[in-house]
């Protein structure tokens, strides 16, 4: 019984076969998934999916790459959607210095607004971080984001960054990259994360795990992530998937 904490079944890549993808996930033992919306289009699609499937949940937020497009009306809309019983987190939010669309200062302001909203709502947050490790940690600290905690999604930082996140009440989630043959750092960090703070994800349709690297990712492949993490942690596959599922359900307040 696996819990994939971060999927984009609302992505265009799944437009033609999303029901088949969900069916394959269930056959692979994936019991719950969180569909993450990060702009107007993907949030609407996420909400439609969680209405359709009782084992799907949603996170609603605004992606840092598109920070320049977020308005106060969007923030109010996210707050309104947060009251839906299937919405379990705010995000994904954060900083992304890989792309040039939104200036860093705009990204930080949008990030701060969403953290403040999550604290007002007392909901966990899902953090996107690309090439912005220390700035992400600094914003989280300055905004006292540890009050609500959440997930460092698809974690790619070193242990020093991971420790700062753990100290702020965050869970560390690993996806496909931890299975890549040349991924020394994620493996080293994953081995050191306490079991009670560990989560698994696919970030489908992105970052497919080995041996599917470079192909479209899908939630059924979270089994490959779990197998690698169990090996790194020196525990059985069954223990790894049970612990990570308990962690996810506790964090998202799912009974």
Backbone as CSV, one residue per row, in Angstrom:
resi,resn,N_x,N_y,N_z,CA_x,CA_y,CA_z,C_x,C_y,C_z
1,UNK,0.840,-1.196,0.000,0.000,0.000,0.000,0.876,1.248,0.000
2,UNK,1.149,1.792,-1.166,2.045,2.939,-1.284,1.256,4.246,-1.340
3,UNK,1.905,5.330,-0.898,1.323,6.673,-0.984,2.288,7.523,-1.800
4,UNK,1.875,7.870,-3.020,2.668,8.754,-3.875,2.265,10.189,-3.525
5,UNK,3.166,10.908,-2.871,2.810,12.227,-2.317,2.869,13.364,-3.330
6,UNK,3.281,13.079,-4.576,3.390,14.191,-5.530,3.265,13.668,-6.958
7,UNK,2.083,13.842,-7.531,1.850,13.452,-8.930,1.183,14.612,-9.671
8,UNK,1.427,14.623,-10.975,0.759,15.608,-11.837,-0.085,14.864,-12.874
9,UNK,-1.095,14.149,-12.371,-2.049,13.491,-13.270,-2.844,14.523,-14.059
10,UNK,-2.724,15.784,-13.631,-3.377,16.917,-14.291,-2.527,17.494,-15.416
11,UNK,-1.395,16.875,-15.723,-0.511,17.366,-16.782,-1.028,16.960,-18.160
12,UNK,-0.655,17.745,-19.155,-1.078,17.462,-20.537,-0.613,16.079,-20.997
13,UNK,0.519,15.619,-20.471,1.074,14.316,-20.883,0.124,13.154,-20.578
14,UNK,-0.831,13.360,-19.663,-1.772,12.296,-19.303,-3.171,12.520,-19.886
15,UNK,-3.298,13.495,-20.751,-4.624,13.877,-21.235,-5.376,12.717,-21.887
16,UNK,-4.640,11.875,-22.610,-5.307,10.825,-23.393,-5.553,9.525,-22.633
17,UNK,-4.850,9.319,-21.513,-4.950,7.999,-20.863,-4.880,8.049,-19.340
18,UNK,-5.342,9.151,-18.744,-5.199,9.290,-17.291,-5.877,8.158,-16.525
19,UNK,-7.007,7.692,-16.996,-7.710,6.608,-16.295,-6.907,5.306,-16.317
20,UNK,-6.238,5.044,-17.441,-5.383,3.858,-17.540,-4.182,3.978,-16.606
21,UNK,-3.636,5.183,-16.533,-2.473,5.436,-15.662,-2.853,5.199,-14.199
22,UNK,-4.028,5.677,-13.818,-4.522,5.481,-12.446,-4.760,4.004,-12.173
23,UNK,-5.297,3.303,-13.137,-5.539,1.861,-13.002,-4.223,1.098,-12.801
24,UNK,-3.198,1.456,-13.582,-1.894,0.795,-13.425,-1.301,1.087,-12.050
25,UNK,-1.494,2.286,-11.566,-0.989,2.641,-10.232,-1.653,1.771,-9.171
26,UNK,-2.948,1.624,-9.281,-3.672,0.797,-8.305,-3.194,-0.657,-8.360
27,UNK,-2.985,-1.159,-9.568,-2.501,-2.542,-9.717,-1.111,-2.714,-9.108
28,UNK,-0.311,-1.630,-9.106,1.044,-1.674,-8.535,1.029,-1.521,-7.020
29,UNK,-0.162,-1.268,-6.441,-0.266,-1.155,-4.995,-0.287,0.268,-4.466
30,UNK,-0.443,1.232,-5.368,-0.503,2.629,-4.931,-1.908,2.902,-4.398
31,UNK,-1.996,3.163,-3.116,-3.288,3.287,-2.436,-3.816,4.721,-2.467
32,UNK,-2.922,5.695,-2.285,-3.319,7.113,-2.314,-2.295,7.917,-3.105
33,UNK,-2.769,9.040,-3.651,-1.900,9.972,-4.370,-2.373,11.394,-4.101
34,UNK,-1.424,12.316,-4.098,-1.763,13.737,-4.042,-1.469,14.354,-5.407
35,UNK,-2.512,14.875,-6.040,-2.391,15.535,-7.341,-2.115,17.011,-7.077
36,UNK,-0.976,17.480,-7.553,-0.523,18.827,-7.227,-0.859,19.799,-8.352
37,UNK,-1.628,20.838,-8.016,-1.945,21.910,-8.952,-1.054,23.107,-8.682
38,UNK,-0.553,23.734,-9.744,0.425,24.816,-9.535,0.156,26.063,-10.379
39,UNK,-0.963,26.077,-11.092,-1.419,27.278,-11.805,-2.919,27.079,-12.048
40,UNK,-3.534,28.031,-12.719,-4.989,27.985,-12.843,-5.477,26.704,-13.529
41,UNK,-4.836,26.353,-14.646,-5.259,25.184,-15.423,-5.080,23.886,-14.626
42,UNK,-3.892,23.711,-14.014,-3.622,22.438,-13.332,-4.393,22.314,-12.019
43,UNK,-4.687,23.438,-11.382,-5.513,23.386,-10.168,-6.923,22.926,-10.523
44,UNK,-7.488,23.502,-11.578,-8.838,23.089,-12.000,-8.889,21.601,-12.337
45,UNK,-7.849,21.111,-13.030,-7.806,19.689,-13.392,-7.648,18.808,-12.152
46,UNK,-6.824,19.262,-11.204,-6.640,18.492,-9.970,-7.953,18.363,-9.218
47,UNK,-8.691,19.451,-9.126,-9.965,19.426,-8.398,-10.967,18.501,-9.083
48,UNK,-10.958,18.481,-10.414,-11.860,17.581,-11.147,-11.501,16.120,-10.872
49,UNK,-10.211,15.823,-10.823,-9.772,14.441,-10.586,-10.128,13.951,-9.183
50,UNK,-9.944,14.811,-8.174,-10.238,14.352,-6.809,-11.734,14.172,-6.580
51,UNK,-12.539,14.830,-7.371,-13.994,14.607,-7.311,-14.356,13.252,-7.912
52,UNK,-13.522,12.803,-8.844,-13.811,11.572,-9.595,-13.336,10.310,-8.871
53,UNK,-12.212,10.420,-8.149,-11.604,9.250,-7.492,-11.473,9.492,-5.999
54,UNK,-11.992,8.571,-5.197,-11.993,8.810,-3.754,-10.619,8.681,-3.113
55,UNK,-9.657,8.024,-3.789,-8.313,7.833,-3.221,-7.315,8.885,-3.699
56,UNK,-7.794,9.875,-4.439,-6.942,10.994,-4.859,-7.215,12.204,-3.978
57,UNK,-6.149,12.928,-3.660,-6.240,14.175,-2.895,-5.537,15.263,-3.689
58,UNK,-5.767,16.508,-3.320,-5.188,17.624,-4.076,-4.352,18.517,-3.178
59,UNK,-3.330,19.113,-3.792,-2.614,20.251,-3.213,-2.792,21.400,-4.199
60,UNK,-3.017,22.602,-3.680,-3.246,23.755,-4.554,-2.278,24.870,-4.183
61,UNK,-1.587,25.391,-5.191,-0.622,26.455,-4.952,-0.166,27.063,-6.256
62,UNK,0.909,27.845,-6.184,1.387,28.549,-7.373,2.876,28.321,-7.545
63,UNK,3.263,27.859,-8.728,4.646,27.488,-9.023,5.536,28.730,-9.142
64,UNK,6.773,28.657,-8.608,7.645,29.838,-8.666,7.988,30.311,-10.077
65,UNK,8.083,29.382,-11.026,8.400,29.794,-12.398,7.340,30.773,-12.918
66,UNK,6.084,30.557,-12.493,4.977,31.390,-12.966,4.564,32.462,-11.959
67,UNK,5.467,32.792,-11.033,5.139,33.751,-9.975,4.655,35.087,-10.532
68,UNK,5.204,35.504,-11.659,4.794,36.800,-12.237,3.331,36.819,-12.656
69,UNK,2.741,35.649,-12.839,1.351,35.563,-13.293,0.342,35.514,-12.145
70,UNK,0.823,35.318,-10.903,-0.121,35.159,-9.794,-0.644,36.506,-9.311
71,UNK,-1.975,36.574,-9.156,-2.626,37.789,-8.680,-3.192,37.560,-7.277
72,UNK,-3.625,38.628,-6.645,-4.285,38.495,-5.338,-5.566,37.680,-5.464
73,UNK,-6.199,37.761,-6.639,-7.411,36.975,-6.879,-7.093,35.477,-6.882
74,UNK,-5.948,35.125,-7.465,-5.534,33.721,-7.455,-5.309,33.232,-6.018
75,UNK,-4.672,34.071,-5.205,-4.405,33.692,-3.817,-5.713,33.496,-3.052
76,UNK,-6.666,34.380,-3.297,-7.982,34.255,-2.646,-8.693,32.982,-3.107
77,UNK,-8.519,32.658,-4.376,-9.125,31.432,-4.941,-8.514,30.190,-4.301
78,UNK,-7.187,30.187,-4.138,-6.515,29.070,-3.470,-7.037,28.923,-2.043
79,UNK,-7.220,30.031,-1.365,-7.757,29.983,0.001,-9.167,29.387,0.012
80,UNK,-9.959,29.780,-0.953,-11.339,29.259,-1.063,-11.328,27.741,-1.297
81,UNK,-10.452,27.290,-2.208,-10.371,25.857,-2.521,-9.863,25.042,-1.335
82,UNK,-9.070,25.667,-0.478,-8.482,24.944,0.656,-9.536,24.379,1.597
83,UNK,-10.742,24.923,1.531,-11.829,24.432,2.392,-12.397,23.103,1.895
84,UNK,-12.072,22.723,0.664,-12.564,21.461,0.118,-11.965,20.296,0.917
85,UNK,-12.775,19.308,1.294,-12.263,18.209,2.136,-11.153,17.377,1.503
86,UNK,-11.024,17.411,0.187,-9.974,16.630,-0.474,-8.683,17.434,-0.694
87,UNK,-8.678,18.715,-0.345,-7.449,19.520,-0.453,-6.671,19.365,0.847
88,UNK,-5.432,18.833,0.746,-4.674,18.456,1.945,-3.398,19.270,2.158
89,UNK,-3.046,20.140,1.200,-1.824,20.942,1.347,-1.887,22.155,0.431
90,UNK,-1.053,23.142,0.755,-0.884,24.303,-0.102,0.465,24.156,-0.811
91,UNK,0.454,24.295,-2.128,1.671,24.141,-2.922,1.361,23.412,-4.229
92,UNK,2.335,23.272,-5.150,3.685,23.498,-4.759,4.077,24.961,-4.902
93,UNK,4.940,25.386,-4.019,5.432,26.762,-3.965,6.936,26.706,-3.729
94,UNK,7.605,27.823,-3.890,9.033,27.827,-3.592,9.809,28.760,-4.484
95,UNK,11.027,28.329,-4.841,11.925,29.129,-5.676,12.543,28.245,-6.744
96,UNK,12.683,28.810,-7.946,13.269,28.083,-9.068,14.152,29.048,-9.847
97,UNK,15.466,28.900,-9.682,16.415,29.804,-10.337,16.953,29.237,-11.646
98,UNK,16.374,28.128,-12.094,16.824,27.523,-13.347,16.268,28.281,-14.556
99,UNK,15.014,28.708,-14.454,14.347,29.402,-15.550,14.290,30.905,-15.262
100,UNK,14.155,31.701,-16.322,14.248,33.158,-16.194,12.905,33.883,-16.179
101,UNK,11.803,33.164,-16.247,10.513,33.834,-16.446,10.160,34.813,-15.325
102,UNK,10.355,34.405,-14.063,9.970,35.237,-12.916,11.205,35.645,-12.118
103,UNK,11.423,36.961,-11.937,12.583,37.417,-11.155,12.548,36.855,-9.736
104,UNK,13.735,36.668,-9.164,13.868,36.067,-7.837,13.042,36.803,-6.791
105,UNK,13.036,38.122,-6.837,12.312,38.879,-5.809,10.800,38.667,-5.923
106,UNK,10.312,38.516,-7.146,8.884,38.231,-7.351,8.572,36.822,-6.825
107,UNK,9.450,35.883,-7.138,9.257,34.516,-6.641,9.183,34.497,-5.111
108,UNK,10.102,35.220,-4.479,10.138,35.229,-3.008,8.860,35.815,-2.420
109,UNK,8.355,36.871,-3.036,7.136,37.501,-2.517,5.940,36.561,-2.631
110,UNK,5.814,35.891,-3.772,4.723,34.930,-3.982,4.874,33.742,-3.027
111,UNK,6.101,33.300,-2.814,6.403,32.225,-1.870,5.948,32.624,-0.465
112,UNK,6.333,33.832,-0.045,5.980,34.304,1.303,4.465,34.409,1.479
113,UNK,3.789,34.904,0.473,2.325,35.036,0.561,1.659,33.682,0.769
114,UNK,2.172,32.662,0.074,1.568,31.331,0.189,1.882,30.684,1.544
115,UNK,3.087,30.922,2.054,3.405,30.404,3.398,2.466,31.037,4.426
116,UNK,2.279,32.342,4.310,1.399,33.038,5.271,-0.033,32.526,5.179
117,UNK,-0.478,32.245,3.953,-1.815,31.684,3.781,-1.911,30.307,4.451
118,UNK,-0.911,29.462,4.230,-0.919,28.122,4.814,-0.935,28.197,6.341
119,UNK,-0.194,29.143,6.896,-0.195,29.302,8.361,-1.564,29.759,8.858
120,UNK,-2.181,30.652,8.110,-3.542,31.099,8.456,-4.514,29.925,8.444
121,UNK,-4.334,29.016,7.474,-5.228,27.867,7.305,-4.791,26.652,8.135
122,UNK,-3.588,26.735,8.702,-2.994,25.611,9.428,-2.916,24.357,8.551
123,UNK,-2.317,24.530,7.360,-2.151,23.427,6.411,-0.681,23.271,6.039
124,UNK,-0.229,22.027,5.812,1.165,21.823,5.404,1.423,22.381,4.012
125,UNK,2.700,22.627,3.729,3.084,23.190,2.434,4.006,22.236,1.679
126,UNK,3.955,22.318,0.357,4.809,21.498,-0.506,5.784,22.430,-1.208
127,UNK,7.088,22.160,-1.000,8.131,23.073,-1.453,8.821,22.570,-2.714
128,UNK,8.831,23.449,-3.723,9.603,23.243,-4.948,10.884,24.066,-4.813
129,UNK,12.023,23.419,-5.007,13.313,24.105,-4.902,14.198,23.646,-6.043
130,UNK,14.569,24.586,-6.887,15.522,24.251,-7.947,16.617,25.305,-7.972
131,UNK,17.827,24.854,-7.642,19.020,25.711,-7.670,18.872,26.926,-6.752
132,UNK,18.195,26.737,-5.616,17.929,27.869,-4.713,17.971,27.433,-3.245
133,UNK,18.802,26.436,-2.940,18.767,25.797,-1.617,18.708,26.775,-0.442
134,UNK,19.747,27.615,-0.314,19.818,28.446,0.889,18.733,29.509,0.914
135,UNK,18.378,30.064,-0.245,17.307,31.069,-0.287,15.972,30.460,0.150
136,UNK,15.708,29.220,-0.269,14.472,28.536,0.147,14.455,28.376,1.663
137,UNK,15.544,27.883,2.221,15.635,27.669,3.668,15.488,28.998,4.415
138,UNK,16.129,30.047,3.895,16.056,31.355,4.561,14.627,31.890,4.603
139,UNK,13.903,31.769,3.494,12.505,32.231,3.467,11.665,31.414,4.446
140,UNK,11.842,30.104,4.453,11.087,29.249,5.372,11.341,29.652,6.826
141,UNK,12.602,29.935,7.140,12.942,30.348,8.507,12.328,31.700,8.841
142,UNK,12.495,32.659,7.931,11.993,34.018,8.172,10.484,34.050,8.343
143,UNK,9.783,33.146,7.660,8.322,33.109,7.732,7.803,32.124,8.787
144,UNK,8.704,31.528,9.562,8.312,30.540,10.581,7.433,29.436,9.992
145,UNK,7.851,28.947,8.819,7.070,27.919,8.127,7.023,26.603,8.911
146,UNK,7.942,26.429,9.844,7.919,25.235,10.668,6.651,25.083,11.488
147,UNK,5.913,26.172,11.650,4.619,26.115,12.356,3.674,25.110,11.705
148,UNK,3.723,25.040,10.371,2.851,24.100,9.651,3.629,22.930,9.072
149,UNK,4.929,23.137,8.810,5.725,22.056,8.218,5.254,21.703,6.822
150,UNK,5.701,20.554,6.355,5.314,20.146,5.007,6.352,19.242,4.388
151,UNK,6.537,19.396,3.076,7.376,18.473,2.300,8.397,19.239,1.472
152,UNK,9.648,18.828,1.580,10.662,19.248,0.615,10.569,18.232,-0.526
153,UNK,9.868,18.659,-1.566,9.495,17.757,-2.664,10.692,17.472,-3.567
154,UNK,10.845,16.202,-3.921,11.925,15.742,-4.812,13.267,16.330,-4.373
155,UNK,13.636,16.038,-3.153,14.780,16.689,-2.517,16.074,16.390,-3.260
156,UNK,16.862,17.459,-3.514,18.118,17.301,-4.248,19.282,17.979,-3.539
157,UNK,19.038,18.500,-2.322,20.089,19.207,-1.594,21.020,18.265,-0.852
158,UNK,21.982,18.867,-0.145,22.909,18.075,0.653,22.365,17.885,2.068
159,UNK,23.128,17.181,2.910,22.644,16.867,4.244,22.542,18.112,5.117
160,UNK,23.388,19.113,4.878,23.323,20.352,5.662,21.986,21.052,5.428
161,UNK,21.536,21.091,4.183,20.227,21.685,3.866,19.114,20.809,4.429
162,UNK,19.249,19.494,4.276,18.231,18.576,4.794,18.060,18.748,6.300
163,UNK,19.178,18.908,7.010,19.099,19.050,8.464,18.343,20.311,8.853
164,UNK,18.595,21.409,8.134,17.871,22.655,8.421,16.370,22.473,8.190
165,UNK,16.025,21.723,7.154,14.608,21.465,6.855,13.982,20.560,7.922
166,UNK,14.700,19.527,8.318,14.211,18.634,9.371,14.002,19.413,10.672
167,UNK,14.920,20.317,10.971,14.811,21.126,12.192,13.588,22.043,12.164
168,UNK,13.091,22.323,10.944,11.893,23.169,10.796,10.616,22.342,10.631
169,UNK,10.679,21.056,10.970,9.448,20.269,10.968,9.027,19.811,9.576
170,UNK,9.985,19.758,8.624,9.660,19.326,7.267,10.005,17.862,7.046
171,UNK,9.219,17.240,6.179,9.510,15.893,5.696,10.352,16.007,4.423
172,UNK,11.159,14.999,4.175,12.014,14.971,2.987,11.491,13.872,2.063
173,UNK,11.176,14.274,0.827,10.589,13.332,-0.133,11.548,13.077,-1.293
174,UNK,11.652,11.819,-1.672,12.529,11.429,-2.770,11.715,10.818,-3.903
175,UNK,12.167,11.103,-5.120,11.535,10.564,-6.319,12.550,9.836,-7.175
176,UNK,12.278,9.782,-8.462,13.098,9.038,-9.417,14.596,9.256,-9.334
177,UNK,15.076,10.503,-9.149,16.524,10.723,-9.155,17.320,9.886,-8.148
178,UNK,16.682,9.465,-7.044,17.420,8.660,-6.060,17.796,7.284,-6.626
179,UNK,17.146,6.898,-7.725,17.442,5.609,-8.365,18.486,5.724,-9.471
180,UNK,18.835,6.956,-9.878,19.773,7.126,-11.000,21.156,6.613,-10.607
181,UNK,21.826,5.958,-11.531,23.107,5.325,-11.237,24.160,6.334,-10.771
182,UNK,24.123,7.549,-11.324,25.148,8.545,-10.985,24.719,9.484,-9.857
183,UNK,23.607,9.181,-9.182,23.044,10.100,-8.176,23.617,9.795,-6.793
184,UNK,24.876,10.152,-6.590,25.546,9.854,-5.322,24.937,10.638,-4.161
185,UNK,24.733,11.956,-4.349,24.279,12.805,-3.243,22.889,12.421,-2.721
186,UNK,21.857,12.283,-3.589,20.537,11.892,-3.068,20.575,10.580,-2.287
187,UNK,21.392,9.631,-2.742,21.497,8.350,-2.041,22.107,8.540,-0.655
188,UNK,23.172,9.348,-0.587,23.834,9.597,0.701,22.878,10.272,1.682
189,UNK,22.122,11.250,1.177,21.194,11.990,2.046,20.036,11.091,2.466
190,UNK,19.461,10.365,1.516,18.311,9.497,1.820,18.643,8.504,2.924
191,UNK,19.858,7.986,2.903,20.275,7.001,3.909,20.256,7.583,5.319
192,UNK,20.378,8.926,5.414,20.479,9.575,6.727,19.169,10.192,7.233
193,UNK,18.142,10.225,6.400,16.874,10.842,6.817,16.144,9.903,7.776
194,UNK,15.711,10.396,8.940,14.959,9.526,9.859,13.704,8.971,9.183
195,UNK,13.411,7.721,9.461,12.267,7.063,8.820,10.962,7.828,9.029
196,UNK,10.799,8.439,10.191,9.539,9.127,10.480,9.386,10.438,9.704
197,UNK,10.420,10.838,8.957,10.332,12.060,8.152,10.503,11.788,6.658
198,UNK,10.472,10.535,6.285,10.744,10.141,4.900,9.438,9.966,4.122
199,UNK,9.419,10.450,2.874,8.265,10.279,1.989,8.747,9.855,0.608
200,UNK,7.822,9.268,-0.163,8.136,8.850,-1.535,7.184,9.532,-2.507
201,UNK,7.657,9.705,-3.724,6.859,10.375,-4.762,7.385,9.983,-6.130
202,UNK,6.616,10.337,-7.161,7.124,10.175,-8.531,7.328,11.509,-9.239
203,UNK,6.532,12.533,-8.915,6.515,13.781,-9.686,6.119,13.492,-11.137
204,UNK,5.340,12.413,-11.328,4.852,12.067,-12.675,4.223,13.308,-13.317
205,UNK,4.459,13.514,-14.621,5.118,12.654,-15.614,6.618,12.892,-15.747
206,UNK,7.211,13.597,-14.771,8.627,13.962,-14.853,9.506,12.974,-14.068
207,UNK,10.813,12.974,-14.383,11.828,12.296,-13.563,11.556,10.806,-13.320
208,UNK,11.288,10.088,-14.386,11.030,8.647,-14.245,12.251,7.936,-13.664
209,UNK,12.015,7.018,-12.719,13.134,6.297,-12.101,13.779,5.296,-13.059
210,UNK,15.023,4.952,-12.758,15.714,3.873,-13.470,14.901,2.582,-13.297
211,UNK,14.697,1.767,-14.323,15.288,1.802,-15.664,14.429,2.526,-16.710
212,UNK,13.496,3.352,-16.255,12.620,4.064,-17.193,13.048,5.513,-17.429
213,UNK,14.249,5.860,-16.966,14.728,7.227,-17.076,14.605,7.731,-18.514
214,UNK,14.079,8.962,-18.643,13.913,9.561,-19.964,12.548,9.306,-20.579
215,UNK,11.784,8.367,-20.018,10.425,8.094,-20.501,9.417,8.882,-19.659
216,UNK,8.166,8.846,-20.051,7.116,9.465,-19.245,7.002,8.716,-17.922
217,UNK,7.057,9.444,-16.839,6.910,8.826,-15.524,5.428,8.637,-15.211
218,UNK,5.118,7.680,-14.353,3.741,7.519,-13.884,3.742,6.945,-12.472
219,UNK,2.635,7.109,-11.743,2.621,6.741,-10.320,2.970,5.283,-10.037
220,UNK,2.685,4.377,-10.951,3.025,2.962,-10.722,4.514,2.780,-10.467
221,UNK,5.337,3.683,-10.998,6.790,3.555,-10.855,7.287,3.960,-9.466
222,UNK,6.396,4.423,-8.595,6.831,4.768,-7.232,7.369,3.524,-6.514
223,UNK,6.985,2.351,-6.978,7.521,1.111,-6.407,9.051,1.064,-6.558
224,UNK,9.571,1.581,-7.673,11.017,1.571,-7.923,11.741,2.508,-6.963
225,UNK,11.102,3.641,-6.657,11.659,4.585,-5.680,11.690,3.923,-4.299
226,UNK,10.584,3.282,-3.943,10.483,2.633,-2.630,11.513,1.512,-2.489
227,UNK,11.721,0.739,-3.556,12.708,-0.350,-3.510,14.109,0.191,-3.243
228,UNK,14.471,1.282,-3.944,15.800,1.871,-3.762,15.953,2.451,-2.360
229,UNK,14.928,3.118,-1.852,15.010,3.695,-0.510,15.092,2.612,0.560
230,UNK,14.351,1.526,0.385,14.430,0.419,1.340,15.858,-0.126,1.393
231,UNK,16.467,-0.261,0.228,17.857,-0.734,0.146,18.801,0.240,0.858
232,UNK,18.630,1.532,0.617,19.498,2.550,1.223,19.314,2.634,2.732
233,UNK,18.080,2.410,3.187,17.790,2.496,4.621,18.060,1.180,5.358
234,UNK,18.286,0.112,4.607,18.538,-1.182,5.232,17.311,-1.768,5.899
235,UNK,16.134,-1.509,5.292,14.888,-2.066,5.823,14.180,-2.829,4.705
236,UNK,13.159,-3.577,5.067,12.404,-4.306,4.047,11.545,-3.338,3.238
237,UNK,11.218,-3.770,2.030,10.319,-2.985,1.166,8.985,-2.754,1.874
238,UNK,8.482,-3.782,2.539,7.187,-3.689,3.224,7.231,-2.630,4.334
239,UNK,8.326,-2.621,5.084,8.451,-1.622,6.164,8.546,-0.210,5.588
240,UNK,9.314,-0.073,4.513,9.491,1.252,3.900,8.161,1.818,3.410
241,UNK,7.369,0.996,2.710,6.124,1.533,2.162,5.086,1.786,3.268
242,UNK,5.128,0.956,4.319,4.184,1.181,5.411,4.522,2.461,6.174
243,UNK,5.803,2.643,6.483,6.225,3.835,7.238,5.962,5.114,6.447
244,UNK,6.303,5.103,5.160,6.117,6.320,4.373,4.633,6.635,4.177
245,UNK,3.817,5.600,4.113,2.372,5.848,3.993,1.812,6.432,5.295
246,UNK,2.251,5.893,6.433,1.822,6.444,7.725,2.265,7.907,7.843
247,UNK,3.504,8.185,7.442,4.017,9.559,7.496,3.165,10.509,6.664
248,UNK,2.822,10.069,5.445,2.025,10.920,4.551,0.628,11.170,5.106
249,UNK,0.005,10.136,5.584,-1.364,10.286,6.093,-1.399,11.182,7.333
250,UNK,-0.378,11.056,8.166,-0.300,11.912,9.351,-0.081,13.374,8.930
251,UNK,0.865,13.594,8.023,1.165,14.960,7.580,-0.047,15.620,6.937
252,UNK,-0.724,14.877,6.060,-1.877,15.435,5.331,-3.176,15.371,6.123
253,UNK,-3.093,14.807,7.333,-4.271,14.717,8.201,-5.388,13.917,7.528
254,UNK,-4.989,12.780,6.942,-5.952,11.867,6.303,-6.194,10.703,7.239
255,UNK,-7.432,10.492,7.622,-7.749,9.412,8.557,-7.789,8.070,7.819
